[in-house]
């Protein structure tokens, strides 16, 4: 979790003024065409609320895996929320260490959940292949830098859970120069490899010898916004007999009864047998039963907002796609010093193809009634990132140069650190696929598939994802 309490205060002579909020993912989208708001009343089997990656994946797999009809509602345009304003990473970790999840739910359930998330790589390929999407998907091994015994032991405990669950071990290497090497418990023997410090530097592509250990795992990147737009076009054409889409449709109230659901919006109402909430969860709508009693998620599952800040610069010289994160807090979970991350990818522009290096880390709690997507990117924060993150991203880039993109997005998290996927315990007609959008978009894809199988009639045992 990358979170700092207050924006950084920089010297009184900043190099940067406030910058426009410009996302590289939205910049790649095609024109949306005229708005298509919901007008009047429509009937369907399933109403899906939200056309970010969670809603698009849910609609895709519902139409693919079931004979059900689907109406997809969006208050803005497709992929204009967190999906179009994220880091675009393909990662499969949770907001909490897998070992901590195992302590709460048991090792078997933790491993089962991890297996599902990792399977989303294949599910993503299904969406891309069958929709004919041309979005570029790049995969590689990502690396995370660690610098103390606590960090390494947390991730070695996670490797032990992976071993127990038959998931396959990720690579953990520790420098032979690490002063904490003798402290690592014998219980972790065989779960890590001792290597020269030079290998740590090479994996992390840095010269900073503060980092003395590396966790390496499968990773990747893609423009989830472009994927959503292209998949929506496919669904509209391929399933025209049982799929419809409405944007500029702000959902105000969802009523769930024993017989069905009614999703009310300004200008219209969609009724159906089920509703799947795929929003960040903190937009202006209420969910209630036929008596007017609110239906809410349990403690630790309610979604709250954080605004994440990212920036990127173009590099004319091609560089291989890559992803790195660098832990900066001494204790994992301590918000005092966020980690920073860097993603390097191939980026297509109308006139050429370049390497785009993206970097981020700063996130701030959001408590206001309305999030302003057009708000400027603070110049002081850009300067802080230029000084503190740029050396990781490209040490040869001089400080103070302009950036090609600077963007922020409202991400949905919850205190439990685990995505909410499945039926609400008070009503089988109300389902969710939301939360924890700050760790890559593969969990949203997995959630869409899981919801489709639930509505296809599959019966799953208890899961860490279950709504409470």
C-alpha positions in Angstrom: 0.0 0.0 0.0 1.5 3.3 -1.1 0.2 6.0 1.2 1.6 9.2 2.7 -0.3 11.4 5.1 0.5 14.9 3.6 1.9 16.0 0.2 5.6 16.8 0.4 6.7 20.3 1.0 9.6 21.3 -1.3 12.0 24.2 -1.4 10.5 27.6 -2.1 11.9 27.7 -5.6 10.1 24.8 -7.3 11.1 23.6 -10.8 7.5 22.7 -11.6 4.2 24.5 -11.6 0.9 22.7 -11.4 0.3 20.5 -14.4 -2.8 19.3 -16.3 -4.2 15.9 -15.3 -3.4 13.8 -18.5 -3.5 10.0 -18.5 -1.5 8.1 -21.1 -4.2 5.4 -21.2 -7.0 7.8 -21.9 -4.9 9.5 -24.5 -4.9 6.2 -26.5 -8.7 5.8 -26.5 -10.7 6.3 -29.7 -13.5 8.8 -29.8 -16.5 7.5 -27.8 -19.2 8.8 -30.1 -22.4 10.4 -28.9 -23.7 9.7 -25.4 -26.1 6.8 -24.9 -28.0 7.5 -21.7 -30.6 5.2 -20.3 -34.1 6.5 -21.2 -37.3 4.9 -19.9 -37.4 1.4 -18.5 -35.5 -1.6 -19.7 -35.7 -5.3 -18.6 -32.8 -7.7 -18.5 -31.5 -10.7 -16.5 -28.5 -8.9 -15.0 -27.7 -5.2 -14.5 -24.0 -4.4 -14.2 -23.1 -1.0 -12.7 -19.8 0.4 -13.8 -17.9 0.1 -17.1 -14.4 0.1 -15.9 -12.4 -3.1 -16.1 -14.4 -4.8 -13.4 -17.7 -4.1 -15.1 -16.5 -4.9 -18.6 -14.9 -8.2 -17.5 -18.1 -9.1 -15.6 -20.3 -8.4 -18.7 -17.9 -10.3 -21.0 -17.9 -13.4 -18.9 -21.6 -13.3 -18.2 -22.3 -13.2 -21.9 -19.7 -15.8 -22.6 -20.5 -18.3 -19.8 -24.3 -17.9 -19.5 -27.3 -17.4 -21.7 -28.3 -14.4 -19.5 -29.0 -10.9 -20.9 -27.0 -8.0 -19.6 -27.5 -4.2 -19.3 -24.3 -2.3 -18.5 -24.7 1.2 -16.9 -22.0 3.8 -16.7 -22.3 7.3 -15.2 -19.5 8.8 -17.4 -17.9 7.2 -20.4 -16.3 3.8 -20.6 -13.0 3.4 -18.6 -12.9 7.0 -17.4 -12.6 6.2 -13.7 -9.8 4.3 -12.0 -9.4 2.1 -15.1 -8.2 4.9 -17.3 -6.2 6.6 -14.5 -4.2 3.8 -13.0 -0.7 2.4 -13.4 -1.8 -0.2 -15.9 0.0 -3.1 -14.2 -0.6 -6.8 -14.3 0.1 -8.0 -10.8 -1.3 -10.7 -8.7 -0.6 -9.8 -5.1 -3.0 -8.6 -2.4 -3.0 -5.5 -0.4 -1.9 -7.6 2.5 0.8 -10.3 2.7 -0.5 -13.7 1.7 0.8 -15.0 5.1 -1.4 -12.5 6.9 -4.4 -13.6 4.9 -3.6 -17.2 5.8 -3.5 -16.3 9.5 -7.1 -15.0 9.2 -8.7 -17.4 6.8 -6.4 -20.5 6.8 -3.6 -21.4 4.4 -5.9 -23.4 2.1 -8.3 -20.6 1.4 -5.4 -18.1 1.1 -3.7 -20.3 -1.5 -7.0 -20.9 -3.3 -7.6 -17.2 -3.6 -4.0 -16.6 -4.8 -4.5 -19.4 -7.4 -7.6 -17.7 -8.7 -5.9 -14.3 -9.1 -2.9 -15.7 -10.9 -5.3 -17.5 -13.2 -6.5 -14.1 -14.4 -3.5 -13.9 -16.7 -5.2 -16.6 -18.8 -8.6 -15.0 -18.4 -7.2 -11.7 -19.7 -5.8 -13.5 -22.8 -9.3 -15.0 -23.4 -10.8 -11.5 -23.4 -8.1 -10.1 -25.7 -8.3 -13.1 -28.1 -12.0 -13.4 -28.4 -12.8 -9.7 -28.5 -10.2 -9.1 -31.2 -8.7 -6.3 -29.1 -5.5 -4.8 -30.4 -4.4 -3.5 -27.0 -0.7 -4.2 -26.4 -0.2 -6.7 -23.6 3.4 -7.1 -22.4 4.6 -9.7 -19.8 7.9 -10.1 -18.0 9.3 -10.8 -14.5 8.9 -7.9 -12.1 11.2 -7.2 -9.2 10.7 -5.8 -5.7 13.6 -4.4 -3.6 13.8 -5.1 0.1 16.4 -3.9 2.7 15.8 -5.5 6.1 15.1 -8.9 7.8 11.5 -8.1 8.5 10.7 -7.4 4.9 12.4 -10.6 3.7 10.8 -12.8 6.4 7.3 -11.5 5.6 7.8 -12.6 2.0 9.5 -15.9 2.9 6.4 -16.7 5.0 4.3 -16.0 1.9 6.5 -18.4 -0.1 5.9 -21.1 2.6 2.1 -20.6 2.0 2.6 -20.9 -1.7 4.5 -24.2 -1.1 1.7 -25.6 1.1 -0.9 -24.7 -1.6 1.1 -26.1 -4.5 1.3 -22.7 -6.2 4.9 -22.8 -7.1 7.6 -20.7 -5.5 8.6 -17.2 -6.5 12.2 -16.2 -6.5 13.7 -14.5 -3.4 17.4 -13.6 -3.4 19.4 -12.1 -0.5 22.7 -10.4 -0.9 25.7 -12.2 0.7 26.5 -8.7 2.1 23.2 -8.3 3.9 23.9 -7.7 7.6 20.7 -9.5 8.6 21.5 -12.7 6.7 22.5 -14.6 9.9 19.1 -13.6 11.5 17.0 -15.3 8.9 15.3 -18.3 10.6 16.3 -21.8 9.7 12.6 -22.3 9.0 13.1 -20.5 5.8 16.0 -22.6 4.6 15.5 -23.4 0.9 13.1 -20.6 0.3 15.7 -18.1 -0.7 19.1 -17.9 -2.5 22.2 -16.1 -1.4 23.7 -14.1 -4.2 26.4 -11.4 -4.7 25.3 -7.8 -4.1 26.0 -7.1 -7.7 23.1 -9.4 -8.7 20.7 -7.5 -6.5 21.8 -4.2 -8.2 21.4 -5.8 -11.6 17.8 -7.1 -10.9 16.7 -3.8 -9.6 18.6 -1.8 -12.2 20.0 0.6 -9.5 23.3 1.4 -7.9 21.8 1.9 -4.4 23.3 -0.7 -2.1 20.7 0.0 0.5 18.6 -2.7 -1.1 19.9 -6.2 -0.3 17.1 -8.6 -1.3 14.8 -9.0 -4.3 11.4 -10.8 -4.7 10.8 -11.6 -8.4 7.4 -12.7 -9.8 5.4 -12.8 -13.0 4.2 -9.3 -14.0 3.1 -7.3 -17.0 1.4 -4.2 -18.2 -1.4 -3.2 -20.5 -3.8 -0.3 -21.1 -6.9 -1.5 -19.3 -8.9 1.5 -20.5 -8.2 0.7 -24.2 -9.0 -2.9 -23.4 -12.4 -1.9 -22.0 -13.3 0.3 -24.9 -12.4 -2.3 -27.5 -14.1 -5.1 -25.6 -17.3 -3.0 -25.2 -17.4 -2.6 -29.0 -17.1 -6.3 -29.4 -19.9 -7.1 -26.9 -22.2 -4.5 -28.5 -21.7 -6.2 -31.9 -21.4 -9.9 -30.9 -24.3 -10.0 -28.4 -26.6 -7.4 -29.7 -29.6 -9.6 -29.0 -28.9 -9.8 -25.2 -26.5 -6.9 -24.3 -27.1 -3.2 -24.1 -25.0 -0.3 -22.8 -25.9 3.1 -21.4 -23.5 5.8 -20.4 -24.1 9.3 -19.0 -26.3 7.3 -16.6 -25.7 8.0 -13.0 -27.3 5.3 -10.8 -29.1 6.9 -7.8 -30.8 3.9 -6.1 -30.7 0.1 -6.3 -33.6 -1.7 -4.8 -33.3 -5.4 -4.1 -36.4 -7.5 -3.5 -37.1 -11.3 -3.3 -38.3 -11.1 -6.9 -35.6 -9.0 -8.6 -33.8 -5.7 -8.7 -34.5 -2.2 -9.8 -31.7 0.1 -10.7 -32.9 3.7 -10.9 -31.1 6.5 -12.6 -32.0 9.9 -13.8 -34.0 9.4 -16.9 -34.7 5.7 -16.6 -34.7 2.4 -14.7 -33.3 -1.0 -15.4 -35.0 -4.0 -13.8 -33.7 -7.5 -13.7 -33.1 -10.7 -11.7 -29.7 -9.7 -10.4 -27.4 -6.7 -10.1 -23.6 -6.7 -10.0 -22.0 -3.6 -8.4 -18.7 -3.0 -10.2 -18.1 0.6 -9.1 -15.5 1.8 -6.7 -18.3 1.6 -4.2 -18.3 5.2 -2.9 -20.3 7.0 -5.6 -23.7 8.6 -5.0 -26.1 5.7 -4.8 -27.9 3.7 -2.2 -28.7 0.0 -2.1 -31.8 -1.0 -0.1 -34.4 -3.7 0.3 -38.1 -3.4 -0.4 -38.6 -1.9 3.1 -36.1 0.9 2.5 -33.5 -0.7 4.8 -30.0 0.0 3.5 -27.9 -3.0 2.4 -24.2 -2.4 3.2 -21.0 -4.4 3.3 -19.5 -5.6 6.5 -16.7 -4.1 8.6 -13.5 -4.0 6.7 -15.2 -4.4 3.3 -16.7 -0.9 2.8 -14.8 0.8 0.0 -13.1 4.1 0.6 -11.2 6.4 -1.8 -7.6 7.2 -2.2 -6.2 9.5 -4.9 -3.1 8.0 -6.5 -0.6 10.2 -8.4 1.5 9.0 -11.3 3.7 10.5 -14.0 5.5 9.3 -17.1 8.1 10.4 -19.6 8.9 9.2 -23.1 12.2 7.6 -24.1 13.1 7.6 -27.7 15.6 4.7 -27.3 13.7 1.3 -27.0 14.1 -0.3 -23.6 12.7 -3.7 -22.6 9.4 -3.7 -20.7 9.9 -4.0 -16.9 8.3 -3.3 -13.5 10.0 -2.5 -10.2 8.9 -1.6 -6.8 11.1 -0.4 -4.0 10.0 -0.7 -0.4 10.8 2.4 1.7 9.0 1.8 5.0 10.9 -0.2 7.5 7.9 -2.2 8.6 5.5 -3.5 5.9 2.1 -1.9 6.4 3.5 1.2 8.0 2.3 4.2 6.1 5.1 6.5 7.1 7.1 6.0 4.0 5.4 4.7 0.8 7.0 2.3 -1.7 7.7 3.7 -5.1 7.1 1.8 -8.3 8.3 2.1 -11.9 6.8 0.5 -15.0 8.5 0.6 -18.4 6.5 -0.3 -21.4 6.1 0.0 -25.2 3.7 2.8 -26.0 2.0 3.4 -29.3 1.4 6.9 -30.5 -0.2 7.9 -33.9 3.1 9.0 -35.2 5.5 6.4 -33.7 6.1 3.8 -31.0 8.2 4.7 -27.9 9.3 3.5 -24.5 7.1 5.0 -21.8 8.5 5.0 -18.3 5.9 5.4 -15.6 6.4 6.0 -12.0 4.3 6.5 -8.9 3.8 5.9 -5.2 2.1 8.9 -3.7 -1.5 8.2 -2.5 -3.7 10.3 -0.3 -7.0 9.5 1.5 -10.0 11.1 -0.2 -12.9 12.3 2.0 -14.6 14.9 -0.1 -18.2 14.5 -1.5 -17.0 14.8 -5.1 -13.7 13.9 -6.8 -12.5 16.4 -9.4 -11.0 14.3 -12.2 -9.8 17.5 -13.9 -8.0 18.9 -11.0 -4.4 19.9 -11.7 -1.4 17.7 -10.8 0.4 19.6 -8.0 3.7 21.0 -9.1 5.2 20.4 -5.6 4.3 16.7 -5.8 5.7 16.4 -9.3 9.0 17.9 -8.0 9.0 15.4 -5.1 8.6 12.5 -7.6 11.3 14.0 -9.9 13.7 14.1 -6.9 12.8 10.9 -5.2 11.5 8.5 -7.8 13.1 9.5 -11.1 16.5 8.2 -10.0 15.0 4.7 -9.8 13.2 5.1 -13.1 16.0 6.5 -15.2 19.1 7.7 -13.3 20.5 9.2 -16.6 17.6 11.6 -17.0 18.5 15.0 -15.7 16.3 16.5 -12.9 13.8 19.2 -13.7 12.9 18.1 -17.2 9.2 18.2 -18.4 7.1 15.1 -18.1 4.9 13.9 -21.0 2.0 12.7 -18.7 1.0 13.4 -15.1 -2.3 12.0 -13.9 -4.2 11.1 -10.8 -7.2 8.7 -10.2 -9.6 7.8 -7.5 -8.9 4.2 -6.5 -11.2 2.0 -4.4 -9.7 0.2 -1.3 -11.0 -1.4 1.8 -9.6 -1.9 5.2 -9.6 -5.7 4.8 -7.2 -5.4 1.8 -9.1 -8.1 -0.1 -11.4 -7.7 -3.1 -15.1 -8.3 -2.6 -16.5 -10.8 -5.0 -19.8 -12.6 -4.8 -23.3 -12.5 -3.4 -24.3 -10.3 -0.5 -25.4 -12.6 2.4 -28.8 -10.7 2.7 -29.7 -11.3 -0.9 -28.5 -13.7 -3.6 -29.7 -11.1 -6.2 -27.0 -8.5 -5.1 -23.5 -9.3 -6.2 -20.2 -7.4 -6.1 -16.9 -7.3 -8.0 -15.1 -4.3 -6.5 -12.3 -3.0 -4.2 -8.6 -2.9 -4.0 -8.1 -1.4 -7.4 -4.6 -0.2 -6.5 -2.8 -3.5 -7.2 -3.2 -4.0 -10.9 -6.4 -4.9 -12.8 -6.1 -8.7 -13.0 -8.2 -9.1 -9.7 -11.0 -7.3 -11.5 -10.8 -9.8 -14.4 -10.9 -12.7 -12.0 -13.8 -11.2 -10.1 -15.8 -10.9 -13.4 -15.2 -14.6 -14.2 -16.1 -15.7 -10.7 -19.4 -13.8 -10.7 -20.3 -15.3 -14.1 -19.7 -18.8 -12.8 -21.9 -18.0 -9.7 -24.7 -16.9 -11.9 -24.2 -19.9 -14.2 -25.0 -22.1 -11.1 -21.6 -23.1 -9.8 -21.4 -23.6 -6.1 -18.2 -22.4 -4.4 -17.1 -23.1 -0.9 -16.3 -20.3 1.6 -13.8 -17.8 0.2 -11.8 -14.9 1.4 -13.6 -12.8 -1.3 -17.1 -13.4 0.1 -19.2 -10.3 0.9 -20.1 -10.0 4.5 
